[in-house]
Amino acid sequence: MESDQIPAWLKWAREIQAIAQTGRSMKLILIKIQRYQRLSEIAAEIFSAHTTLEADSLIEYFGNQIGYATPRVDVRAAVFRPGELLLVQERIDGGWTLPGGWADVGERPSYAVEREAWEETGFRVQAKRLIGAYDANRQDPLDVFHAYKLLFLCDLLGGNPRPSSETSAVRFFTFDQIPTNFSGERTQRRHIEDAISVYYNQESPVKFD
């Protein structure tokens, strides 16, 4: 789904929630805080009207978000062996994805992707270069919160395949056998194509949205 096809209601609800979250974090008089709280409730009601999520649960979830609202950061590792790419199968939906997840506060992006790869696959890797920086919420299924995705080319240092609490399988695929049932927005076909392109030509420019 391209940017001009994102539903208007989702754009509005995300922006309202971001304004509400940022406003609640400021030192304001009570009446203004209450107005920002109402904005958060409206955003929850919009989400609830267009999804299966319950408004009350969303209001509580939004209330737990603090500080200035910014996109979250998802990191992904492209790990190769000669002619093969490492993928993991997500327990949550059975789809395949490049190993990775949310970066933690205080981590360097390169460390975050190395940690996520180790936790999800059992392989030690080293980030070598950035493949691309993407808008992570331009594809179905669209998430409540906006996010950016950083994709790194990583060198394989060692280890053995080991599924985790989040992954049910760890496997290298030849390029002509890569599955098409990807896990939601975690990995899309263009991420795979960009990774393979950089694998063959590491002097190619960084991709970005």
Phi and psi in degrees as a GROMACS rama.xvg file:
@    title "Ramachandran Plot"
@    xaxis  label "Phi"
@    yaxis  label "Psi"
@TYPE xy
-80.8856  167.512  GLU-2
-59.1394  -35.9626  SER-3
-79.364  -0.744123  ASP-4
-107.03  -1.02934  GLN-5
-64.3577  130.498  ILE-6
-55.9181  140.007  PRO-7
-58.812  -38.0748  ALA-8
-62.2574  -34.3022  TRP-9
-71.3623  -41.2996  LEU-10
-58.8332  -46.856  LYS-11
-63.5308  -46.4765  TRP-12
-64.8536  -41.1358  ALA-13
-62.2892  -44.0677  ARG-14
-67.8104  -42.0188  GLU-15
-60.6147  -45.7165  ILE-16
-62.4875  -41.1109  GLN-17
-63.3064  -43.1688  ALA-18
-63.1787  -43.407  ILE-19
-63.3223  -44.6768  ALA-20
-63.2114  -45.533  GLN-21
-64.0394  -43.026  THR-22
-62.9426  -39.3356  GLY-23
-66.194  -23.5312  ARG-24
-81.2566  -12.5169  SER-25
-87.0031  157.668  MET-26
-83.6735  96.0732  LYS-27
-126.21  162.833  LEU-28
-68.901  158.034  ILE-29
-54.8377  -40.9741  LEU-30
-62.6714  -36.422  ILE-31
-71.4208  -37.9524  LYS-32
-60.7402  -40.6531  ILE-33
-64.2315  -36.6219  GLN-34
-67.8237  -40.4428  ARG-35
-65.2843  -36.075  TYR-36
-63.0732  -38.9517  GLN-37
-65.4246  -37.661  ARG-38
-59.3162  -41.7857  LEU-39
-62.6471  -38.7629  SER-40
-65.8499  -40.0334  GLU-41
-62.9559  -43.6106  ILE-42
-58.8148  -42.9815  ALA-43
-63.1442  -39.3759  ALA-44
-66.276  -37.0672  GLU-45
-65.2982  -47.7147  ILE-46
-58.3443  -45.3101  PHE-47
-63.6441  -36.3597  SER-48
-68.9023  -22.9969  ALA-49
-113.632  1.72167  HIS-50
-137.358  -174.13  THR-51
-94.7761  5.52625  THR-52
-78.3034  143.213  LEU-53
-85.6923  137.238  GLU-54
-60.1728  -43.1071  ALA-55
-61.4097  -41.0185  ASP-56
-66.5087  -38.881  SER-57
-66.8492  -40.2498  LEU-58
-60.2421  -43.7098  ILE-59
-65.0079  -41.9557  GLU-60
-62.623  -46.2339  TYR-61
-62.6157  -37.0961  PHE-62
-64.4212  -23.0107  GLY-63
-83.3901  -9.55128  ASN-64
-84.7545  126.165  GLN-65
-124.188  162.244  ILE-66
81.4042  -179.64  GLY-67
-64.439  129.88  TYR-68
-76.4445  121.654  ALA-69
-134.854  162.622  THR-70
-62.0803  146.357  PRO-71
-78.4319  166.592  ARG-72
-122.782  119.736  VAL-73
-104.954  130.103  ASP-74
-112.331  140.918  VAL-75
-134.318  144.866  ARG-76
-110.312  127.461  ALA-77
-101.144  106.695  ALA-78
-115.89  125.409  VAL-79
-117.923  147.874  PHE-80
-114.311  165.511  ARG-81
-48.5319  111.129  PRO-82
75.6442  10.1128  GLY-83
-136.426  149.978  GLU-84
-123.722  137.517  LEU-85
-83.6886  128.285  LEU-86
-131.125  157.274  LEU-87
-123.908  152.175  VAL-88
-102.357  125.139  GLN-89
-79.266  132.687  GLU-90
-65.2423  -31.2585  ARG-91
-64.4616  -32.3005  ILE-92
-142.464  -0.724004  ASP-93
78.0875  1.65324  GLY-94
-82.6441  161.858  GLY-95
-101.013  149.145  TRP-96
-155.671  159.356  THR-97
-66.8612  139.573  LEU-98
-61.8599  142.747  PRO-99
161.055  -169.078  GLY-100
169.171  -163.231  GLY-101
-71.8749  137.756  TRP-102
-73.9857  143.001  ALA-103
-92.304  151.387  ASP-104
-59.6615  135.119  VAL-105
93.0898  -8.61578  GLY-106
-91.078  143.612  GLU-107
-70.0326  145.17  ARG-108
-55.075  -40.3168  PRO-109
-64.6774  -40.201  SER-110
-67.3196  -39.5121  TYR-111
-59.1254  -44.1326  ALA-112
-70.9134  -35.2088  VAL-113
-65.6106  -41.4346  GLU-114
-64.3746  -47.2995  ARG-115
-61.5147  -41.0216  GLU-116
-62.284  -43.5143  ALA-117
-62.7722  -46.4158  TRP-118
-65.086  -35.313  GLU-119
-92.0971  -20.2003  GLU-120
-124.177  -24.6867  THR-121
85.9889  3.92677  GLY-122
-104.252  137.55  PHE-123
-85.8703  130.682  ARG-124
-133.007  163.641  VAL-125
-130.27  125.562  GLN-126
-64.44  130.803  ALA-127
-109.024  -42.5297  LYS-128
-161.897  160.546  ARG-129
-84.1083  126.349  LEU-130
-83.8017  -46.2363  ILE-131
-166.583  158.047  GLY-132
-121.748  119.652  ALA-133
-124.265  153.731  TYR-134
-79.6712  113.852  ASP-135
-79.0166  -11.7098  ALA-136
-114.294  40.9092  ASN-137
-107.808  5.9035  ARG-138
-126.775  152.312  GLN-139
-70.6127  146.917  ASP-140
-79.5605  139.464  PRO-141
-81.5445  135.206  LEU-142
-94.4075  161.331  ASP-143
-59.9764  -46.2481  VAL-144
-99.09  147.181  PHE-145
-78.2647  147.787  HIS-146
-149.583  153.396  ALA-147
-108.512  151.842  TYR-148
-121.019  127.173  LYS-149
-109.528  121.548  LEU-150
-109.387  123.489  LEU-151
-113.758  140.592  PHE-152
-81.0544  127.437  LEU-153
-125.259  141.379  CYS-154
-83.3687  139.639  ASP-155
-84.1363  119.652  LEU-156
-97.1824  -32.8993  LEU-157
160.012  -176.507  GLY-158
113.71  -177.157  GLY-159
-136.112  148.315  ASN-160
-60.4787  129.916  PRO-161
-147.585  108.57  ARG-162
-61.03  164.69  PRO-163
-127.716  -172.544  SER-164
-65.0334  -20.3156  SER-165
-103.922  -19.1237  GLU-166
-120.972  138.591  THR-167
-100.591  -14.585  SER-168
-153.233  147.578  ALA-169
-130.743  124.122  VAL-170
-154.485  142.374  ARG-171
-89.3136  134.774  PHE-172
-118.558  138.667  PHE-173
-66.852  156.711  THR-174
-62.7294  -26.7311  PHE-175
-89.6493  2.13165  ASP-176
-119.09  10.9909  GLN-177
-64.1708  129.445  ILE-178
-61.5401  157.662  PRO-179
-104.411  -10.8934  THR-180
-88.3704  82.0861  ASN-181
-78.0027  158.796  PHE-182
-88.0212  94.0486  SER-183
52.565  -135.929  GLY-184
-89.7964  2.03286  GLU-185
-59.6723  -39.6556  ARG-186
-144.544  135.958  THR-187
-120.527  165.453  GLN-188
-57.4553  -36.8014  ARG-189
-66.433  -30.253  ARG-190
-66.3769  -41.327  HIS-191
-62.7895  -45.9218  ILE-192
-63.8081  -41.3356  GLU-193
-65.1248  -39.3872  ASP-194
-64.3939  -45.1215  ALA-195
-65.2217  -38.881  ILE-196
-59.7716  -43.3942  SER-197
-71.7545  -32.8378  VAL-198
-57.8451  -40.1067  TYR-199
-82.2954  -27.8709  TYR-200
-140.151  90.2672  ASN-201
-75.7586  -2.20022  GLN-202
-92.5676  -0.652273  GLU-203
-67.7436  150.693  SER-204
-68.6894  159.058  PRO-205
-68.0857  135.515  VAL-206
-84.2181  147.669  LYS-207
-159.005  154.855  PHE-208
